[in-house]
């Protein structure tokens, strides 16, 4: 993990925004744009290699694929609060889903950084110019600037 060279942000796994990020004067509030995405649910525990690092997925977790082929994992317990099935897809089955216009807080980072996910195993690596995103549900993420601009609308 970190050798002390870069800041590390810890996902709490508890509902609510991180007070550290929420109180930072650099933070912005953004709303997710509605987009259709391809989703599959993993039947077994697996490891997902993302552009930001290795993520451990549990059985039932959603593996979401973006329009550029980028992938990320969403815990099954959090998935339906963030995505809705696009007919004929049935909720909980693989297929097309639309992201919901949920709000997040984020900071565009001026240095490299790391995020330890709530599972205590998965580590994401962010670079200068990437966004540290707090989803408000105890999870943090790393989003590159081009993907952030395409995925979110800054509202304050």
C-alpha positions as CSV (number, residue, x, y, z in Angstrom):
1,X,0.0,0.0,0.0
2,X,1.2,3.5,0.8
3,X,4.8,4.2,1.7
4,X,3.9,7.6,3.2
5,X,4.5,9.5,-0.1
6,X,0.8,10.2,-0.9
7,X,-2.3,10.9,1.0
8,X,-4.6,8.0,1.7
9,X,-8.4,8.4,2.0
10,X,-10.4,5.6,3.7
11,X,-13.9,4.6,2.8
12,X,-15.9,4.3,6.0
13,X,-18.5,1.8,4.8
14,X,-21.0,3.9,6.8
15,X,-23.8,6.1,5.3
16,X,-23.0,9.8,4.9
17,X,-20.2,11.9,3.5
18,X,-16.7,11.9,4.9
19,X,-16.3,15.0,7.2
20,X,-12.7,15.3,5.9
21,X,-13.9,15.7,2.3
22,X,-17.1,17.6,3.1
23,X,-15.3,20.3,5.0
24,X,-12.5,20.8,2.5
25,X,-12.8,24.2,0.7
26,X,-11.8,22.6,-2.6
27,X,-14.9,20.3,-2.7
28,X,-17.7,20.6,-5.1
29,X,-21.2,19.1,-5.2
30,X,-22.0,17.3,-8.5
31,X,-25.0,15.4,-9.9
32,X,-24.5,12.2,-11.9
33,X,-25.8,12.4,-15.4
34,X,-28.3,9.8,-16.5
35,X,-26.6,7.4,-18.8
36,X,-27.3,3.8,-19.9
37,X,-24.7,1.2,-19.0
38,X,-24.2,-2.5,-19.3
39,X,-24.3,-4.4,-16.0
40,X,-23.6,-8.0,-15.0
41,X,-23.7,-9.5,-11.6
42,X,-20.8,-11.7,-10.5
43,X,-21.9,-15.2,-9.3
44,X,-18.6,-15.7,-7.4
45,X,-16.0,-13.6,-5.6
46,X,-13.6,-12.2,-8.1
47,X,-11.0,-9.5,-8.7
48,X,-11.6,-6.7,-11.1
49,X,-8.7,-4.8,-12.6
50,X,-9.8,-1.2,-13.1
51,X,-7.9,1.7,-14.5
52,X,-7.5,2.9,-10.9
53,X,-6.5,-0.4,-9.3
54,X,-7.6,-3.8,-8.2
55,X,-11.1,-4.2,-6.7
56,X,-12.4,-7.3,-4.9
57,X,-16.0,-8.1,-5.8
58,X,-18.3,-10.3,-3.8
59,X,-21.0,-12.7,-5.1
60,X,-23.9,-10.7,-6.3
61,X,-22.0,-7.4,-6.8
62,X,-22.6,-5.5,-10.0
63,X,-19.8,-5.1,-12.5
64,X,-20.7,-2.0,-14.5
65,X,-19.2,-1.2,-17.9
66,X,-19.1,2.4,-19.1
67,X,-19.3,3.7,-22.7
68,X,-15.4,3.7,-23.0
69,X,-15.1,0.1,-21.7
70,X,-14.0,1.2,-18.2
71,X,-15.4,-1.0,-15.5
72,X,-16.2,-0.6,-11.8
73,X,-17.9,-2.6,-9.1
74,X,-20.9,-1.6,-7.1
75,X,-21.9,-3.6,-4.0
76,X,-25.3,-5.4,-4.5
77,X,-26.7,-3.6,-1.4
78,X,-26.0,-0.2,-2.9
79,X,-26.7,-0.9,-6.6
80,X,-30.5,-0.2,-6.8
81,X,-30.1,3.1,-5.1
82,X,-27.8,4.2,-8.0
83,X,-29.2,2.4,-11.1
84,X,-32.6,1.4,-12.6
85,X,-33.1,-1.3,-15.1
86,X,-33.9,-0.3,-18.7
87,X,-36.7,-2.5,-20.1
88,X,-36.6,-5.4,-20.9
89,X,-33.9,-5.8,-18.2
90,X,-35.4,-7.0,-14.9
91,X,-34.0,-5.5,-11.7
92,X,-31.3,-7.7,-10.3
93,X,-30.5,-9.4,-13.6
94,X,-27.7,-8.5,-16.0
95,X,-28.5,-6.1,-18.8
96,X,-28.9,-2.4,-19.5
97,X,-29.3,0.0,-16.5
98,X,-29.6,3.8,-16.3
99,X,-27.7,5.7,-13.7
100,X,-29.8,7.8,-11.4
101,X,-29.0,11.5,-11.0
102,X,-27.6,11.1,-7.5
103,X,-25.4,13.8,-5.8
104,X,-21.8,13.3,-4.8
105,X,-19.1,15.5,-3.5
106,X,-15.7,15.6,-5.1
107,X,-12.3,17.2,-5.1
108,X,-10.0,17.6,-8.0
109,X,-6.7,16.5,-6.6
110,X,-3.5,18.5,-6.9
111,X,-1.3,15.5,-6.1
112,X,-1.3,11.7,-6.4
113,X,-3.4,9.9,-3.8
114,X,-4.8,6.5,-2.8
115,X,-8.2,5.3,-1.7
116,X,-8.7,2.3,0.5
117,X,-12.1,0.8,0.0
118,X,-14.4,-0.3,2.8
119,X,-13.5,-4.0,2.2
120,X,-10.0,-3.2,3.5
121,X,-8.4,-5.0,0.5
122,X,-9.1,-2.9,-2.5
123,X,-6.9,0.1,-3.2
124,X,-7.5,2.7,-5.9
125,X,-4.7,5.0,-7.1
126,X,-5.4,8.5,-8.2
127,X,-3.2,10.9,-10.0
128,X,-2.8,14.7,-10.1
129,X,-5.9,16.1,-11.8
130,X,-8.1,13.1,-11.0
131,X,-11.2,13.5,-8.8
132,X,-11.6,12.0,-5.3
133,X,-15.4,11.3,-5.2
134,X,-17.4,10.7,-2.1
135,X,-20.7,9.0,-3.0
136,X,-22.4,9.7,0.4
137,X,-22.9,6.0,1.2
138,X,-19.6,5.3,2.9
139,X,-17.8,4.7,-0.4
140,X,-15.1,6.7,-2.1
141,X,-13.8,6.5,-5.6
142,X,-11.2,7.8,-8.0
143,X,-12.5,9.3,-11.3
144,X,-10.3,10.6,-14.0
145,X,-11.0,14.2,-15.1
146,X,-12.3,13.3,-18.6
147,X,-14.7,10.7,-17.2
148,X,-15.8,13.0,-14.3
149,X,-16.6,15.7,-16.9
150,X,-18.6,13.2,-18.9
151,X,-20.4,11.6,-16.0
152,X,-21.1,14.5,-13.6
153,X,-22.5,18.0,-13.7
154,X,-21.1,20.4,-11.1
155,X,-24.0,22.1,-9.3
156,X,-22.1,24.0,-6.6
